[in-house]
Amino acid sequence: MRDFLAEFLANQALWAGFGAWCIAQLVKPPLHYATHREWNWGLLLSAGGMPSSHSALVVGTTIGIGLQEGFNTPIFAIAWVLSMVVIYDATGVRRQAGDHARILNLMIDELFTGHPLAEKELKERLGHTPREVLGGVVLGIVFALFLSRYV
């Protein structure tokens, strides 16, 4: 068990992804404040927003794998494909679901003004804009490179 824990904690590819994810989550409230002039601390634990923590996580891990195992290995290829699926999902399917939630919330508000149908609205911030995903991708690459060089 001790060997497993030591190996787990020494996995730089894992830390590259996790570190990039943590940084992405931590910078969301200040970036939101810079653009909207209001603090939203709920962004620390939520999906959506700038930068995409999903993209930062998978790209940080992918680059970490490439740096550790090589960029011409099958494991890097698998990580790359997984990253592309997550990024596509973040900008495509999840963003569309968020758009649908926004439209449904507007319809409910218009149809039942003063008589709410449900106490809870649908979550509208599910996906990412391409700019948010690009922010996550860049963060993942930079953090993985930083970790491989300085740690």
ABEGO torsion letter per residue (X at the ends): XAAAAAAAAABAAAAAAAAAAAAAAAAAAAAAAAAAGBBBAAAAABBEEOBBAAAAAAAAAAAAAAAAAEAABAAAAAAAAAAAAAAAAAABAAAAAAAAAAAAAAAAAAAABGBBABABBBBABABBBAAAAAAAAAAAAAAAAAAAAAX
